[in-house]
Amino acid sequence: MKKLLVKFGVSSVLGALVGFGYYYFIGCKTGSCPITSNPFISTFYGLLMGMLIGFDSRLFKRQTDEK
């Protein structure tokens, strides 16, 4: 269980870093791009993508099977 939480946390942090990196290096300077023109939105979007990648659906299935 702890290993899954660490994987989830690490993938979330990496996703946030990638999101901010995308804003910093590639982002839209004119403000016409809704995601990449704001560092907070870009970082949050990266965080969500990291969370989706790190989510282990086997954990959810295992908990529902035990009930």
SVG drawing of the C-alpha trace seen along z (x, -y; Angstrom):
<svg xmlns="http://www.w3.org/2000/svg" viewBox="-19 -39 32 49">
<polyline fill="none" stroke="black" stroke-width="0.4" points="0.0,0.0 2.8,-2.4 4.6,-1.7 1.5,-2.6 1.1,-5.9 4.8,-6.8 4.3,-6.0 1.2,-8.2 3.0,-11.1 6.1,-10.9 4.1,-10.9 2.0,-13.8 5.1,-15.9 6.8,-15.0 3.6,-15.9 3.5,-19.3 7.2,-19.9 6.6,-19.0 3.5,-21.3 5.6,-24.2 8.5,-23.3 6.1,-23.4 4.9,-26.9 8.4,-28.1 10.1,-26.8 7.3,-26.6 4.4,-28.6 2.3,-31.2 3.6,-34.7 0.6,-36.5 -1.9,-35.3 -4.2,-33.8 -3.5,-30.2 -5.7,-29.4 -3.5,-26.7 0.1,-27.6 -0.2,-31.4 -0.6,-31.0 2.0,-29.2 -0.6,-28.1 -3.0,-26.6 -0.2,-24.9 1.3,-23.4 -2.1,-22.3 -2.9,-20.6 0.5,-18.8 -0.3,-17.8 -3.6,-16.3 -2.0,-14.4 0.7,-13.0 -2.1,-11.9 -3.9,-10.1 -0.7,-8.4 0.2,-7.4 -3.2,-6.2 -3.3,-2.4 -6.7,-1.0 -5.7,2.3 -5.9,0.8 -9.5,-0.3 -10.4,3.1 -8.7,4.9 -10.7,2.9 -14.0,3.5 -13.3,7.3 -12.7,7.6 -16.1,6.2"/>
</svg>
